[in-house]
């Protein structure tokens, strides 16, 4: 293992000494790899990813890479994150001597890496980039292969699927509209099709209402000489699939990543629980965010592998199928494997997936 850190073209070393881009390079002990994976998330530390050592043992390099937003998702903006990911990809090619770079999108990282690849391909082909991210000074070198692992279709999508539409007042975490409350026994589980349809529409409406408020608040602040602020989003552990296993059937047990959904939903930790106006528009808004995987996957012609565990409580077989179908490439494989979201059980799950990925890379790398 080797610690790697670097400045970003758009962010220099901090006064305390830390560099914005940091990660850990994992490689085989007895050989120099020519194929390496790079994994990055919106805000989760991937430097010691659970597959890193396993894939290094199988002869591949693995860069667990973090952008400036590690642990700082409240302030995330996509354009800056893409520039930071490019730093890691460039390090692999220019310093580690890697010939084949594999973009690994795990969990939320799939939509992030898909956005990176599609933007990189556009800039590499000379296509205009309306975001202003890629230019001659800040090129985005594309990857050669793409892997999606236990992923969802994007940050706005997963947040909306988990948002509690029963929140009647965004300023009051206790406010509840009982007619649309998934935790009211009168509504289920199981949940009737009519309730599911109404619930999903109300979740989207809540996301859109927050976006409307964010845009208005942004304009209000600008008129007063300010440019951003932090705000709170309450109750975002309320996906009907957490309690009703007949919806999007899989081998999962009832519950969410934090255990009991009701307890998690009433807690202080959740997706988008704190956000800035800019980060909401960049990462969470259904109507404004570019962190939705579908349009980006449709621009990826490179060979791709989609892997989904069958007992995942937050990413589902339907998500894997949607990701697979959205990929532009004809050279793609979809694999369902036993295990939970982190492949922590059954005991062999991580080794099985490492073998699966290694076998696939042997075909393409």
N, C-alpha and C positions, 0 to 999 in steps of 0.2 A: 504494500500500500504506500502511496505517496500523496502527501497533501499538496494541492495545487491552488494557487490564488492568483488573481490578475485584476488589473484595473479594467474598466469598461471605457469604450470610446466616449461615452456620455456621462461617466461618473468616475472620479478619481479616488485615490486612497483617502480614507477618513483621517481626521486629525489624530484619533487614538491609534491609528496604524492599520486598521483592517481594510482589506480590499473588497470591493463589492461582489466580485465573482469568486466563489470558493467551492472546492470539492475535493474528492479523493479519487485518485487514479488507482484502480485495481488491475493487476496484470499477472500472468503466469510467472512462476519463479524461474523456470528453466528455459523459457523461450520468449522471443519478442513477438507480440501479436501483430498481425496485419489487418485484423478485423476488430473493431471495438464498438461497444454500445455507449450511448450517452443518454442519461435519464435526468429529467428536470421536472419540477412541479411548480405550480403557481406560488405556493408559500411553504410547502412542507420540505424539510431537509432530506434530500435524497443522497447525501454524500456517502452514507453507509447502507445503501439499499440492500434489501435482503437477498437479491439475486447476484449482487456484485461478486462476492467471493466464489459463489457456485459457478458462475460463468468464467471467472478467471481460472478456476480449477479445470475447466473444460477447454482451455486454450484461448479464450477471448479476453480482450481488454474491456474494462468497464469504467467509465467516468461518471461517478455520481456527482452531478453538477448543480450548484445553487446560484440563482441570480441574486440581485440586490434585495429581493423581496422575501428571502428565507425568513419565516416567522413574522413577516411584515405585510401580510395580504391586505390589511386595511388600506395600504397606500399603493396597491398594485396598479400599474398601467402596462398594457400589452406591448406597446412599442418599445419601451425601455427594456422589458424582459427579453424581447427577441434579440436586441442588440447584445445583451449579456449571454444568451444562449450561443450566439455566433462566436463569442470569445472562446467558449468551450470546444465548439466544433473545430475552430481554427487551431486550437492547441493540439487537438488530436492529430490533425493532419500535419502541422508544421513542427511540432515538438516531439510527439510520440511516434510520428512516422506511420500513421494509420492510413491504409489505402482504401478501406471500406468502412464508412461511418454509418452506424445503425441508430436511428432515432427510436428510443424506447419511450412510449407514452403509457405510463402506468397511472390508473385511476384518473384524476383530473388532468394529469400530465398528457393524456392522449390528445385532447383538444388543443393544448398549448403547443405540443410538438407538431401537430398537424398545421396549426397556424404558422409556425416557424417554417416548415417545409414549403407550404404553398407560397408564402411571401418570398422565401429564398429562391424558389424556382422562377417566380415572376421577375425578380431583380436580375437573376442570372441570365434570363432570356431577353433582357433589355426591356421588359414590359414596364409600363408606368406603375409606380407604387404610390397610390393616393395617400397612404399613411405618412409618407415621408421618412419611414424607417430606413429603407435601403437606398443608399446612394454610393457614389464613388468612395467616399470617406468611410462609410459604414456598411460594407457589403455583407450579405448573409450567405455564407457558403452552405449549399444544400447537403442533406444526407443522401446516402445511396440506397438504404432500405428503411422500412417503417414497420414497427411492431406496436400493436395496441394490446395492453394487458389489463384485464379487470377494470374497464373504463366505462365512462358515461359519455353522452353526446356533447357535453359542454357545460361550463360553469353556470350560465343562465338557465340551462335546461334542468340540471340537477337541483339547483336552488329552488326553482319553481315547482318541481315535483315534490320537494320537501317542505315548501312554505305552508304554514297553517293559515288557511283562508278564513278561519273563524275569528281572527284578530279583528276586532271592531274598531279599535282606536290604536294607531301606531305608537302613541305616546304612553299607552297603558298595557303592560304585559299580561294583565289579568283580564282584559276585556275579551268577551267571548260571545259570538253569535251561535246559539245552540243549534240552529237549523242546519249549520254547515260544519259542525264540530265532530271530527272523527273519533274523539274520545268520549262522546256521549253515547251510552249504550243504546239509546233509542235509534241511533243511526247505524249501528253495527259494531264489530264485524259479525258476519260477512256484510259487505256493503252492496246494496242494490245497484244495478246498472244506472238507474236514473240518478241516484245519489253520486255515483262515481263521476258521471258526466257533469253534473252541476258543480261538484267539488273541484274537478280539474279546471273548469272554466273560471271558478272563483280564485283559484291559485294564480292563473295567468292574469286575471284582473288585478290581483294584489301587486304582482310584479309591475304591471303597467302603471298602477297608481303611484307606486314608489318612484318610478322613473319620471312621471309627470311632476311630482313634487321636487325631485332632484333638479330637473331642468329649470323649474321656476326658482328654486332656491339658489342655483348657480347664477342666474340672471340678477336676482336680488343682491347677492353678495358682490357681484361685479359692479353694480351701480353704486355700492357703498365703498368701493376700493379694496374689497377682500377677494380671494380667489378660490377658497375651498374650505370645507369644514368636515368634521367627523359626525356621524349620526349612527343610531342603533336600529337594528332590525330584530324584532323579537320573534321567538317561536318558529324555528325552522327545522324541526324534526317531526314532520307530520305527513309523511308519504303513506297513503292508504295501504301500500304493499308491505309496510312494516308489520301490520296486524292481520291483513287478509291475504293468506297464502294462495288463494284461488286466483288472485290478480297477478298476472305475469308469473305463472307457476315455475318453480324451480325446486331444488333440494334444500333451500334455506329453512331455517327455523324462524319463528316470529321474533321480532325485535329489530333494533338498529345497531349501528356501530358502537353506540354508547350504552347498549343494553335495553332498558325499558324505554320505549318512545315517549310515553307521557312524562316521565321524569326528565328525560333529555330535553323535551320540548319546553318544559318549564324552567330549565336551567339557563345559565349565562353563557354557555359555549355553543356555537353553531355556525353554519355557513353564513357568511355575510353579517355576523352579529355586530361587528363594527365595520364601518366603511366610510370612505370619503366620497364626496360627490363625484370626483373624477374616477375613483376606482369602481364605483357602482356602474357608471356608464361604460367603463372599459371592460369590466369582468362579469357583472351580474345582470344587467338589463337585457330582457328578451329583445327589445326593439333596437337597442343601441350597441350592444356588445359585439365584438368580433371574435369572441372566445367560444363560439359555437362550432363544433367540429365539422358538421356536414359540408358547408361550402368549401372548406379547406381540403377535406378528404377528396372531394370531387376534382381537385387539381393535382393529386398525387398519382403519377404513373409508375412509380417504382414498385418493385415487388413488396408485398406486405403480408404480415401475419397478424391475425386477431385471435387472442386467447381470452377465454372467460371461464372463471370458476363457477361451478353450479350451485354452491351454497352461499354465494355472496349476498349480503343483506342490503346492499345499496346500489350495486350495479348488476344488471339482470341480463338473461339471455337475449331479451329483445334489444337491449342496448348494443350487445355485441353484433347481433344481426344487422342493426341499423348502421353501425360503423362499417361492417363488412360490405354491405350493399352500397354505401356512399363512396367507397374508395374507387377512384377512377381506374386503377390498374386491373388488368385481367389476370395478372400473376398474383393471386391472393389465396390465402388459406384461413379457414375458421376452425378453431379447435376448442371444444368444451372439456374442461378438466375438473376433477373432484377437488373441493377445497373452499375455504372462506375467502374473504376479500384480500387478506394479507397472506394467504396460503400457509397460515400457521398450523392448520390441521386439515386433513390427516397428516401424520408425521412425515410422510414421503412427498407431500404436495409440492414443496419448493424444488426438491430434486427432480421430480417428474417434469415440472415446467422448465427447469434449467436444461434438462435433456431434450425436451421438445424444441426449445429455442436453438440449442446447439445443433440439433439435427437439421433444423430448417436453415440455419446459417451455413451449414456445410453445403447446402444446395446452391445458395446464392452468393455467399461471401468469398 
